[in-house]
């Protein structure tokens, strides 16, 4: 499931956001965590083992953060970072399989352990809060990597008002337009040129394809 899909726009997002605002404050992070795992599960229906890997990553990095906070030291710090890198390298370079969002949530976990290990922040003792931080679906599959100290206070307490909702919807609509109207349409040119073959196109057409691909990537991520 991607953000530009009809399933997300008309089913998942409305149900999720309405239920979120109906939840009491103490339950909102739990619902964010549950909704994010559900979102990830929808995207991994063909590979349910990827959901298991994701949950294992959540559990491991939560425990690694708590232990590193309680027993600071280079060995435990390197162990936590090393396991994440081994985890990533094993699937990407050995098995040649990369689950959805695997790189983003792995590097975000590494940034969290780095901040805890360097005493820039305390480890979160709440698995729900930590899981919400690492799995939040708006940035789970496409980033950006969010540093824990930047949103720690919002995980503990945040205010909701109509103005923020309007701003959020504006960002979403602009992002949806960038993706569907610009990135997808511009990407058609790159796809067609790739199908023709590089040896069969002129230099101006090659430059046009290069610019089209660059703009596609830019608008896709912006």
C-alpha contacts under 8 A as a table, 3 or more apart, distances in Angstrom:
res1	aa1	res2	aa2	distance
1	X	5	X	6.60
1	X	7	X	7.20
1	X	8	X	6.65
1	X	39	X	7.28
1	X	42	X	6.09
1	X	43	X	4.87
2	X	5	X	5.46
2	X	8	X	6.76
2	X	43	X	7.79
3	X	8	X	5.80
3	X	9	X	6.93
3	X	176	X	7.66
4	X	8	X	7.02
4	X	9	X	6.94
4	X	176	X	6.20
4	X	179	X	7.50
4	X	180	X	7.12
5	X	8	X	5.41
5	X	9	X	6.36
6	X	9	X	5.12
6	X	10	X	5.73
6	X	11	X	7.53
7	X	10	X	5.68
7	X	11	X	5.24
7	X	12	X	6.33
8	X	11	X	5.60
8	X	12	X	4.76
8	X	13	X	5.58
9	X	12	X	6.62
9	X	13	X	5.65
9	X	14	X	7.15
10	X	13	X	6.63
10	X	14	X	6.31
11	X	14	X	5.90
11	X	15	X	6.22
12	X	15	X	5.48
12	X	16	X	5.90
13	X	16	X	5.05
13	X	17	X	5.92
14	X	17	X	5.34
14	X	18	X	6.03
15	X	18	X	5.47
15	X	19	X	6.08
16	X	19	X	5.32
16	X	20	X	5.98
16	X	35	X	6.94
17	X	20	X	4.94
17	X	21	X	6.36
18	X	21	X	5.41
18	X	22	X	6.40
19	X	22	X	5.04
19	X	23	X	6.32
20	X	23	X	5.31
20	X	28	X	6.19
20	X	31	X	6.64
20	X	32	X	7.64
21	X	24	X	7.81
23	X	27	X	5.94
23	X	28	X	5.94
23	X	31	X	7.97
24	X	27	X	5.47
24	X	28	X	6.55
25	X	28	X	5.42
26	X	29	X	7.20
27	X	30	X	5.25
27	X	31	X	6.29
28	X	31	X	5.11
28	X	32	X	6.16
29	X	32	X	4.89
29	X	33	X	6.11
29	X	128	X	6.61
29	X	129	X	6.31
29	X	132	X	6.22
29	X	155	X	7.39
30	X	33	X	5.11
30	X	34	X	6.12
30	X	128	X	5.95
30	X	129	X	7.77
30	X	132	X	7.47
31	X	34	X	5.00
31	X	35	X	5.80
32	X	35	X	5.13
32	X	36	X	5.95
32	X	132	X	6.15
32	X	136	X	6.75
33	X	36	X	5.15
33	X	37	X	6.26
33	X	128	X	6.86
33	X	131	X	6.17
33	X	132	X	4.75
33	X	135	X	6.69
33	X	136	X	6.73
34	X	37	X	5.26
34	X	38	X	6.12
35	X	38	X	4.97
35	X	39	X	6.00
35	X	137	X	7.72
36	X	39	X	4.94
36	X	40	X	6.16
36	X	132	X	7.84
36	X	135	X	5.96
36	X	136	X	5.52
36	X	137	X	4.75
37	X	40	X	5.00
37	X	41	X	6.02
37	X	51	X	7.84
37	X	135	X	7.11
37	X	137	X	7.89
38	X	41	X	4.92
38	X	42	X	6.27
39	X	42	X	5.27
39	X	43	X	6.57
39	X	137	X	6.74
40	X	43	X	5.14
40	X	44	X	6.31
40	X	51	X	7.04
40	X	100	X	7.97
40	X	137	X	7.51
41	X	44	X	4.99
41	X	45	X	6.06
41	X	48	X	7.16
41	X	51	X	6.08
42	X	45	X	5.50
43	X	100	X	7.49
44	X	47	X	5.07
44	X	48	X	5.73
44	X	50	X	6.57
44	X	51	X	6.88
44	X	100	X	7.40
45	X	48	X	5.64
47	X	50	X	5.74
47	X	51	X	7.77
48	X	51	X	5.44
48	X	52	X	6.96
49	X	52	X	5.02
49	X	53	X	6.33
50	X	53	X	5.00
50	X	54	X	6.18
50	X	99	X	5.86
50	X	100	X	7.83
51	X	54	X	5.00
51	X	55	X	6.25
52	X	55	X	5.19
52	X	56	X	6.12
53	X	56	X	5.05
53	X	57	X	6.16
54	X	57	X	5.09
54	X	58	X	6.37
54	X	102	X	7.90
55	X	58	X	4.99
55	X	59	X	6.29
56	X	59	X	5.13
56	X	60	X	6.00
57	X	60	X	5.17
57	X	61	X	6.02
57	X	106	X	7.79
58	X	61	X	5.52
58	X	62	X	6.06
58	X	131	X	6.23
58	X	134	X	7.33
59	X	62	X	5.22
59	X	63	X	6.24
60	X	63	X	5.30
60	X	64	X	5.98
61	X	64	X	4.84
61	X	65	X	5.92
61	X	80	X	7.42
61	X	109	X	6.51
61	X	113	X	7.66
62	X	65	X	5.25
62	X	66	X	6.35
62	X	124	X	7.83
62	X	127	X	6.62
62	X	130	X	6.78
62	X	131	X	7.87
63	X	66	X	5.16
63	X	67	X	6.12
64	X	67	X	5.23
64	X	68	X	5.92
64	X	76	X	7.97
64	X	80	X	6.07
64	X	113	X	7.62
65	X	68	X	5.09
65	X	69	X	6.05
65	X	112	X	7.77
65	X	113	X	5.91
65	X	116	X	6.64
65	X	123	X	5.46
65	X	124	X	7.62
66	X	69	X	5.15
66	X	70	X	6.24
66	X	123	X	5.52
66	X	124	X	7.14
66	X	125	X	6.62
67	X	70	X	5.07
67	X	71	X	5.73
67	X	72	X	7.72
68	X	71	X	5.12
68	X	72	X	4.96
68	X	73	X	7.17
68	X	76	X	6.32
68	X	77	X	6.51
68	X	113	X	7.94
68	X	116	X	7.05
68	X	117	X	6.36
68	X	123	X	7.99
69	X	72	X	5.71
69	X	116	X	6.32
69	X	117	X	7.02
69	X	122	X	6.47
69	X	123	X	5.82
71	X	76	X	7.98
72	X	76	X	7.27
72	X	77	X	7.51
72	X	117	X	6.62
73	X	76	X	5.77
73	X	77	X	6.20
73	X	117	X	7.63
74	X	77	X	4.98
74	X	78	X	5.95
75	X	78	X	5.27
75	X	79	X	6.04
76	X	79	X	4.96
76	X	80	X	6.22
77	X	80	X	5.36
77	X	81	X	6.40
77	X	113	X	7.32
77	X	114	X	7.74
77	X	117	X	6.08
78	X	81	X	5.14
78	X	82	X	5.70
79	X	82	X	4.99
79	X	83	X	6.07
80	X	83	X	5.41
80	X	84	X	6.57
80	X	110	X	7.95
80	X	113	X	7.23
81	X	84	X	5.33
81	X	85	X	6.31
81	X	110	X	5.93
81	X	113	X	7.18
82	X	85	X	5.10
82	X	86	X	5.93
83	X	86	X	5.02
83	X	87	X	5.90
84	X	87	X	4.94
84	X	88	X	6.19
84	X	106	X	6.36
84	X	109	X	7.90
84	X	110	X	6.99
85	X	88	X	5.04
85	X	89	X	5.95
85	X	106	X	7.96
86	X	89	X	5.04
86	X	90	X	5.79
87	X	90	X	5.38
87	X	91	X	6.64
88	X	91	X	5.62
88	X	92	X	6.07
88	X	102	X	7.54
88	X	103	X	7.02
88	X	106	X	7.21
89	X	92	X	5.15
89	X	93	X	5.44
89	X	94	X	6.96
90	X	93	X	5.82
90	X	94	X	5.03
90	X	95	X	6.25
91	X	94	X	5.79
91	X	95	X	4.82
91	X	96	X	5.66
91	X	97	X	5.15
91	X	98	X	5.94
92	X	95	X	6.21
92	X	96	X	4.71
92	X	97	X	5.51
92	X	98	X	5.59
93	X	96	X	5.28
93	X	97	X	7.98
98	X	102	X	6.33
98	X	103	X	7.97
99	X	102	X	5.26
100	X	141	X	6.11
101	X	104	X	5.32
101	X	105	X	6.26
101	X	140	X	5.95
101	X	141	X	3.97
101	X	142	X	6.44
102	X	105	X	5.67
102	X	106	X	6.02
102	X	141	X	7.69
103	X	106	X	5.20
103	X	107	X	6.06
104	X	107	X	5.45
104	X	108	X	6.07
104	X	140	X	6.79
104	X	141	X	6.84
104	X	142	X	6.98
104	X	143	X	5.91
104	X	144	X	7.50
104	X	145	X	6.35
105	X	108	X	4.93
105	X	109	X	6.06
105	X	134	X	6.36
105	X	135	X	7.25
105	X	140	X	6.49
105	X	141	X	7.99
105	X	145	X	7.62
106	X	109	X	5.10
106	X	110	X	6.30
107	X	110	X	4.85
107	X	111	X	6.17
107	X	145	X	7.30
108	X	111	X	5.05
108	X	112	X	6.29
108	X	134	X	6.98
108	X	145	X	5.45
108	X	146	X	6.56
108	X	147	X	7.08
109	X	112	X	5.02
109	X	113	X	6.31
109	X	134	X	6.93
110	X	113	X	5.13
110	X	114	X	6.10
111	X	114	X	5.01
111	X	115	X	6.22
111	X	147	X	6.54
111	X	148	X	7.91
112	X	115	X	5.18
112	X	116	X	6.25
112	X	147	X	6.66
112	X	148	X	5.97
113	X	116	X	5.04
113	X	117	X	5.80
114	X	117	X	5.01
114	X	118	X	5.94
115	X	118	X	5.23
115	X	119	X	6.10
115	X	120	X	4.98
115	X	121	X	5.96
115	X	148	X	7.84
115	X	149	X	7.99
116	X	119	X	5.03
116	X	120	X	5.95
116	X	121	X	5.34
116	X	122	X	5.84
116	X	123	X	5.96
117	X	120	X	7.66
118	X	121	X	7.98
119	X	122	X	6.83
120	X	149	X	7.72
121	X	149	X	6.43
124	X	127	X	7.33
124	X	129	X	7.11
124	X	130	X	6.04
125	X	130	X	7.81
126	X	129	X	5.32
126	X	130	X	6.21
127	X	130	X	5.06
127	X	131	X	5.75
128	X	131	X	5.08
128	X	132	X	6.03
129	X	132	X	5.08
129	X	133	X	6.28
129	X	155	X	6.30
129	X	156	X	7.67
130	X	133	X	5.06
130	X	134	X	6.31
131	X	134	X	5.24
131	X	135	X	5.81
131	X	136	X	7.95
132	X	135	X	5.34
132	X	136	X	5.40
132	X	155	X	7.95
133	X	136	X	5.89
133	X	148	X	7.23
133	X	155	X	7.46
134	X	140	X	7.61
135	X	140	X	5.74
136	X	139	X	6.23
136	X	140	X	5.79
137	X	140	X	4.76
137	X	141	X	7.19
138	X	141	X	7.76
139	X	142	X	5.61
139	X	143	X	4.47
139	X	144	X	6.01
139	X	145	X	7.62
140	X	143	X	5.88
142	X	221	X	7.81
143	X	146	X	7.79
146	X	150	X	7.38
146	X	151	X	7.95
147	X	150	X	5.57
147	X	151	X	7.25
148	X	151	X	5.68
148	X	152	X	5.79
149	X	152	X	5.16
149	X	153	X	7.92
150	X	153	X	7.78
151	X	154	X	5.18
151	X	155	X	6.30
152	X	155	X	5.17
152	X	156	X	6.56
153	X	156	X	5.18
153	X	157	X	6.06
153	X	158	X	7.51
154	X	157	X	5.08
154	X	158	X	4.95
155	X	158	X	7.11
160	X	164	X	6.81
160	X	165	X	7.74
161	X	164	X	5.57
161	X	165	X	6.52
162	X	165	X	4.99
162	X	166	X	6.19
163	X	166	X	5.18
163	X	167	X	6.27
164	X	167	X	5.05
164	X	168	X	6.03
165	X	168	X	5.04
165	X	169	X	6.19
166	X	169	X	5.16
166	X	170	X	6.16
167	X	170	X	5.05
167	X	171	X	6.30
168	X	171	X	5.19
168	X	172	X	6.22
169	X	172	X	4.93
169	X	173	X	6.08
170	X	173	X	5.20
170	X	174	X	6.17
171	X	174	X	5.20
171	X	175	X	6.03
172	X	175	X	5.06
172	X	176	X	5.98
173	X	176	X	4.98
173	X	177	X	6.11
174	X	177	X	5.10
174	X	178	X	6.19
175	X	178	X	5.03
175	X	179	X	6.20
175	X	222	X	6.91
176	X	179	X	5.13
176	X	180	X	5.96
176	X	181	X	7.87
177	X	180	X	5.32
177	X	181	X	5.15
177	X	182	X	6.81
178	X	181	X	5.84
178	X	182	X	5.07
178	X	183	X	6.04
178	X	219	X	5.35
178	X	220	X	6.63
178	X	222	X	7.35
179	X	182	X	5.83
179	X	183	X	4.85
179	X	184	X	6.09
179	X	219	X	6.16
179	X	220	X	5.14
180	X	183	X	6.15
180	X	184	X	5.30
180	X	185	X	7.15
181	X	184	X	6.36
181	X	185	X	6.09
182	X	185	X	5.40
182	X	186	X	5.91
182	X	216	X	7.32
182	X	219	X	6.71
183	X	186	X	5.31
183	X	187	X	5.87
183	X	215	X	6.96
183	X	216	X	4.34
183	X	217	X	7.10
183	X	218	X	7.80
183	X	219	X	5.27
183	X	220	X	5.44
184	X	187	X	5.05
184	X	188	X	6.60
184	X	216	X	6.96
184	X	220	X	7.98
185	X	188	X	5.42
185	X	189	X	7.71
186	X	189	X	5.87
186	X	190	X	7.32
186	X	212	X	5.77
186	X	213	X	7.54
186	X	215	X	7.27
186	X	216	X	5.91
187	X	190	X	5.17
187	X	191	X	6.21
187	X	212	X	6.41
187	X	213	X	6.25
187	X	216	X	5.48
188	X	191	X	5.04
188	X	192	X	6.18
189	X	192	X	5.19
189	X	193	X	6.22
189	X	209	X	6.52
189	X	212	X	6.71
190	X	193	X	5.19
190	X	194	X	6.09
190	X	209	X	5.14
190	X	210	X	7.52
190	X	212	X	6.08
190	X	213	X	5.78
191	X	194	X	5.13
191	X	195	X	6.26
192	X	195	X	5.08
192	X	196	X	6.34
193	X	196	X	5.08
193	X	197	X	6.40
193	X	198	X	7.36
193	X	201	X	7.64
193	X	206	X	7.87
193	X	209	X	6.62
194	X	197	X	5.30
194	X	198	X	6.83
196	X	200	X	6.55
196	X	201	X	7.44
197	X	200	X	5.61
197	X	201	X	7.04
198	X	201	X	5.71
198	X	206	X	7.50
201	X	205	X	6.18
201	X	206	X	6.42
202	X	205	X	5.22
202	X	206	X	6.13
203	X	206	X	4.96
203	X	207	X	6.26
204	X	207	X	5.12
204	X	208	X	6.17
205	X	208	X	4.90
205	X	209	X	6.16
206	X	209	X	5.04
206	X	210	X	6.19
207	X	210	X	4.95
207	X	211	X	6.19
208	X	211	X	5.20
208	X	212	X	6.06
209	X	212	X	4.94
209	X	213	X	6.08
210	X	213	X	5.21
210	X	214	X	6.24
211	X	214	X	5.07
211	X	215	X	6.14
212	X	215	X	5.20
212	X	216	X	6.03
213	X	216	X	4.99
213	X	217	X	6.27
214	X	217	X	5.29
214	X	218	X	6.19
215	X	218	X	4.93
215	X	219	X	6.05
216	X	219	X	5.45
216	X	220	X	5.85
217	X	220	X	5.05
217	X	221	X	6.21
218	X	221	X	5.52
218	X	222	X	5.91
219	X	222	X	4.97
